Amino acid sequence: MRAACIVLAAALAACASPAPPADASGLHIGVVVLHGEGDDPYGRTLRLTRTLIRDGFLTDSPEMPWSARRAYDTGVSGAMKEIDASAVRLKSRGAKKIFVAGHGLGAAAAVGYATLRRVDGLIVLAPSSPGPAKAGAGSARTSARLEGEFSDAGPLSFGRTAAAVRPGTQVLWIVGGSEEPGLKKADQAAFEALPRNPPPQFVVVGGGHMDTPSAAAGLSADWMREIVKQ
């Protein structure tokens, strides 16, 4: 009788255990998540990061130079090195595939990074350039960087760098349905400039610019799993 009770208790415990998350860990997928301008890893991209972690992905979410706290304390070259460091950290944790996902200015940086480095995939979430109201703020060094490296005409101009993304890079380009019309038009033009082999994917999700990372979380996870399985 006691043995039967033990077996029954074990069976009930097994039934009560939460189901494991979707298994992406077996695919060894690492994702660098880049936040937008004036934001940080705990802002608009946090839900995306949490969704990926829950689904078994390895993530690294650095605070980039365009956060409110850092206020452009380094230039584009320094930012690229910080993304390199994130990729190294992910590989040290077992990642065999590296994707870079970015929002806003982080998305523009992700596109720029994919022109310099080989990545397994790129997730572009509502890319944008620095806001003009911030161009004259802060120190002389900060202002110079905003007017030069981080300006619409600088090395992170996603409208220009999209065409230079390394051929063979998988790209998922996502914008919000309520995105500002001028920016949505720029997004579409940049997307059309991407290399077409393999064919990039353009997706419109609900919400506006700030909502895009959250709205795209599940879609991004599914896309990466499919890419790695190909």
N, C-alpha and C positions, 0 to 999 in steps of 0.2 A: 504493500500500500504506500509506504513512504517513497519507494522508488518511482511509483507511478506519479505521485505528487511532484517529485523533482522533475520528471520528464514534462509534465503538464506545465509547470512553472517556467521551464526553459522555453517551451513552445510559445507561451504567452509573451515572454520577454522578447522573443524573436519577432513576433507579430507587432509588438509595440515599438520596436526600434525604428527610427526614422529612415526613410529610403535614402540611399547614398546619392550624392549629386551626380549629374550627368558626367560621364567619365571622359574628360579631356586630358587627364594627367598621363594616360597611356600614350598620348600623341606627343607629349613633351613640348607643348606650345607655350612660348614666352611672349608676353605683350608689354611693350613700353607704352605707357599712357601719358600723353602730354596735355596738360591743362591749357586753358585759354588766357588771354591777356587780363592782367589784374586779378586773376583767380589763383587757386593753389590746388594741390592734389585732393583736398577735402571739400572742394566746391562742386562745380557743375559736372565734373567727370567721376565723382565718387560712386554714384550708382552704377555706372559702367564698370568701374573697377571691382566693386563688390559682386556684381553679377558674374564677372569672369572668374573671380576667386571661387565663388560658390559652385561654378560649373567645372572646376578643376584646372583652370588655366594658372600659369605662373605669371605674376604681374610685377612691374616696377613702375612707380609713379613719382618721378623726381619733381622737386620744385624748380621750375625753370626761371631763367633771368627776367622774364616778363611778368612774374608774380608781383603783387602789390608790395610785398616786403622787400624783394630784391631790387625792384625798380631799374631793370636793365643794367645790372652791375657787371655784365660782360657782353661781348659781342656775339655775332653769329658763329664764328669759329669756336668760341668757348661753349656755346650751346650745343653744337654738334658733338663736341667731346663729351659733354654730359650725357647725351643720348648713347654714345659709344659705351660709356661707363655703365649705363643701365643695361645695355645688351650683355656686357661682360658679367654683371651680377646675375642676370637671368641664366646665362649659360653655366655659371658656377652652381646654380641650383638645379641643373638638369635639363634646361631647355635645349632642344635640338632644332627648333624652328623659332625664328624671331619675327614678330609682327610689330609694327609701330602704328599706334592710333593717336590721333590728336584732334583737339577741338579749337576752333577759332584760330588764333595765332599759332597755337600748338599744332593745328592741322597744316598750316602753311609751313611750319618747321619740319613736320613729318614728310611733306612732299619734297622739301629741300634736301632732307637727309637721304631720301630714296634716290636722289640724283648722284649722291656721293658714295653710298654704301649699298651693298647687296642685302636686301631683306626679303623674307619669304612672303610678305604681304603688307599692304598699306591700307589703313582705314582713315578716311578723310571726313571729318565731321564738321560741317559748316565752316569752312576755312575763311579767315579774314586777316586784314592787316591792322597795325596799331591804330587806335582811335586818334583822330586829329587833335582832340582837346588835350592830349597828353604830350604832344610833340614838343611843346615849349616848356614843359614842367621839369623840375628837378635840377640837378647839376648841369654844368656845361657839357660834361662828358656824356651824361644821359641824353641830353638834347641832341648832341651830335650823333649818337647811335640811332636815335629815333628818326632823325632827318636823313640818315644815311643807310646803315645796314638794315634797320627794321622798317624802313619806309615802303610805300607801294612800289617804288622803283628799285628797292634793295635786293640783296641775294635771296630773301625769303618771299619775294613776290610770286605767289602761287600761280598767277596768270602766266608768268614767264617760265617758271621752273617745271610746270607740269609736263611740258613737251620734252624735258630733259630727264624725266624719270627713267631709270635703267630699263631697257627692254627685258621682258620676261617677268617683271614685277606684277603680282596680282594686286588689283586696286578695287576697293569698295568705297565709293564716293557718296556720302549721305548728306542731304540738306533737309531742313524743316519746311513743311508746306507753307508756313506763315513767315518764312524768311523775308527780310527786306528785299523788295524787287530788284534794286540795283545790285545787291550782293548775290542774289539768286542768279541773275544774268551773268555775273562774273564767274560764279561757280560752274555754270553750264558751259561757258566758253573755255574755261580751264580744263574741264573734264574732256571736252572735245579735242583738246590739244594733246591728251595723253597718248602714249604709244598704244597701238591697238592689238598687240600680241603679247600676252593673252588679252582678250577683250575686257576692258574695265567695266564695272557695274555702277550704274547711277540709280540711287534710290531716294524717294521722297517719303519722309515720315511725318507724323503729326506734330504740331507745335511749331515754335519759332526757333530762332538762333540758339537761345540759351537752353532750350528743351532737347535739342538734338542728341546729345550724348546719352541721356536717359532713355529717350525714345528708341535709340538704335542699339541698346545694350544686348538684347536677346538676338536680334538680327546679326549683329557683329559676331557673337559667339558661334552661331550656326554657320555663318559664312567661313570662319576660320577652320572649323572642323571639316567642312567639305573640301576646302582648299588642300588641307594637309592629307586628306584621304585620297586625293586624286593621283 
